[in-house]
Every structure is written in structure tokens, then in C-alpha cells.
Amino acid sequence: MTPNGGVESPSPRPQIHQTHHPHDTPHFHSTLSERKLRRFNCLIFAFRLAAFCFALSAAVFIVATGSGSPRWYDFGAFRFVVAANVIVAMYSLFEMTASAWEISRGSTIFSESYQVWFDFSHDQVFAYLLLSAESTGTEMARQLRGVATCTSTNAFCIQSEIGLALGFAGFLFLMISSLLSGFRVVCFIINGSRFRL
């Protein structure tokens, strides 16, 4: 600004601080929120991956219980355990894909409201399915320990018990995933968003 006869004339250069554009404001809060959401989604992905690995390993251990007699499909409880672990492994694989999609794209596969309820409800159903199967299988393994089956074919019983232990670990990680998806449901109900930003 230059004085001209007591009157100030405007400077030919525009003043930077007078420009008010929405994109000129800093994005510290939104960047922090995005990082929190990304970290939370990575945590969910890690638990989904663990549930997938343990459920699949449990099914493989029980199916591969040797070539002699008895076999896993001779017992209804072990058939239930294998089926439940395969279902949970497939579901966990789908949820891992959904989590990876959300981490990379920042959006859910389905609409946000449908996604949070889908994740939570299916986590609950499959967690209880797996717990029921593992409990049934554990009771069967306990009964087999009391008869001659485990005396003659001890490898069958040991491998079955390892498979059951892996299945319980899969249930544990699925329940943790269920707690995290429950947290997202609560945030969605309160704030209208799947995560409290």
C-alpha cells in the first residue's frame, strides 16, 4: 500500500492472508482420524487372519488323522468340528477381503450400515457355531481316551486333540473380532459412523 495525498491506494499485489478458500485450511484433524481408522482396520484384519489360519489348521489336522482305523468321519462330533472350522475359515477369508478393501479404498464393500451389522451378526453366529463344535469334539475326545481306541491308535487321538486346540484358538480370535465389530456397531448407532472419529 502506498500513500497518495493522504489516501492509501490498494497494492497491485493481492494479500495472501485475505484469501479464504476451503482447501487452504490445514487437515490435521482429518488426517489423524484417517490414521486411527486405518490402524483400527489393520487390527481387525490381523484378528481375521489369525481366525482364518487357526480354523483352517484345525480342519486340516483333524482330516489328516492317519490312514488307518478309526477315521475322523466315523464320529459325528468330529464331522461337526471339521464342518464348523471350514465354514469359519471361509467366512474369515471373506472378512479379510472386506478388511483389505476397506484399508486400501477407505470404504466398505456394502453400504456402511449393512456392513457393520453384517460383520457383527455373522461374527456372533459363527463364533457360537465354532464354540459348540469344539465343545462337542472335546467331549468325544474325552470319551475316546476312556476306551481302547486311543490305546491302539494313540496318534489319532493326539492329532484330534491338537486340531481341537487349534479350533479353540480360532474361536478366541473370532470372538475378539466380534468385540471389535460390536464396537463399530455401537459407534454407528451413536455417531452415524462405523468409527468414532
N, C-alpha and C positions, 0 to 999 in steps of 0.2 A: 504494500500500500504506500502510495506517495502522496504527500500533502500537496495540494494545488489551490493556492489562495485561501488557505484555511479550511478547504473542503477536501476530504480524502477521496481519491478516485480508486476504484477497485483494481487490484493487481491483475495483470493478464494471466498469471498462473493460478489455476484453481487450488484451493487449500485442501490438502488430503484429509484433514480431520473433519471436514464438513461433509464428506461423502458417507452416506448411511445406506449401505447395501446389505441385504440379509446374509450374504456369503462372506462379509468382512468380519463377522463376529467369530471368536475362537470356538472350537468344537471340543474343548477339553472334557466336558461332561458326557457328550455322546460317545466320544472315543473310549472313555473309561467304562461306560455302560456296555459298549460292544465287546470290550475285552472281558468283562465279567461274564457276559452271556456266552462268549466263545469258550472261556475257561470252564463254565458250568456244563456246556455241551460236550466238551472234551472229557470231563469227568464221567458223564453219563455214558459216553462211547466206551470208555475204559471198563466200566462195570458190565456193559452189554457184551463186550468182547470176552471178559472173564466168564460170564454166564454161558456164552456160546462154547468156549473151549472146554469148560468142565462138563457141561451137559453132553457134548459130543464125545468126549473122552469116556464118560460113564457108559454111554451106549456101546461104544467100541469095546471096552473092557468086558462087559457082560456078554456081548455077542461072541467075542473071541475066547470063550472059556474052554477051549480044547476040543478035540475031535471025538473023544470017547463018550461014554455014557456016565452020568446024565448030561443033557444039554439044557441051555437056558430056556428053550421053548417048551421043555417038558413041564415047566412050572408057570402057572398063570400069573403069579406075582412078578416073576422076572420078565414075562412078556409085557406086563403093565409098566414096569420100570423102563424097559427099552423104549416102548412107545412114547412114554411121557418125556424121556430125555431127548428123543428125536424131535418131538413137537417143540420143546423148549429151545433146542438148538436152531431149528428153522425159524422160529419166532425171533430169537435173539439175532440171527443173521439179518432178518428184515429190519429190526430196530437199529442194528449197526449201520445199515444202509441209510435209514432215515436220519440217524445222527450225523453221519458223514455228509449227507446232503445239506443238513441244517448248518453244519460247521462251514462248509465251502460256500454255500449260497446265502446264508443268513435268513432263510425262510423254511417253513415246514413243507413236507410233501403234500399233505392235505391242508385244509383250512385250519387256522390256528386253534379254534375252539374244538373242532373234531379231533385234531391231533392230540391235544392234551388229554382229552377224555379217552381216546382210543388207547394211548400208551398206558394210562393209569389202570383202566379196567382190565386190559389184557395182561398187564403185569400181575395184577391180583389173581386172575383166573389161573394163569399158568404157574404162578408160584405155589398156589394151593394144590394144583394138579401134581406138580413135582414133589411137594412135601408128602402128599398122600401116597404116591407111587413109592417113594423112598422108604416111607414107614412100613408099607406092605412088604417091600422087598427085604427090609431089615428083619421083620418078624419071620419071614420064610427062611432067611439065612440062619437065624437063631434056632429054628426048628431043625434045620439040616445038621446043625452042629450036634444035636442030641441023638441023631440016628447014625447008621453005619455009612451013609452017603459020603460024609466028609472024612471018614476014616479011610475008605478005599480010594477016594479021589479028592485028596486034600487040595490040589491045585485049583479045582473047580470052585471050591468054597472060598479060598483065599482071593481068587480073581474076582469072584462075585462081590465079595466084601469091599475090595478096592473100588470096584465100579459103583457100589452104593455110597462109599465115602466121597467119591468124586461128584456123584449126583447131589449129595447134601451140600457140597461146596457150591455147586451151580445154583442150588436153591438160595443159598446165602447171598450170592451176588445178584440174583434176580430180585430178592427182597430189598436189597439196598437200592437197586434201580427203581423199584416200586415206591420207595420212600422219596426218591428224587422226583419221580414223575408226580407223586402226590403233592410235593411242594409246588410244582408247576401248576397243578390244578388249583391249589389254594391261591396262588398269585394271580391266576387268570380270573378267579371269581372276585377277588378283592380289587385288583387293578385293571382288569381287562387285558392283561398281557401275561404271557407264559412265564415271565421272569420279572421280579421286582427290580426295576432299573432305578 
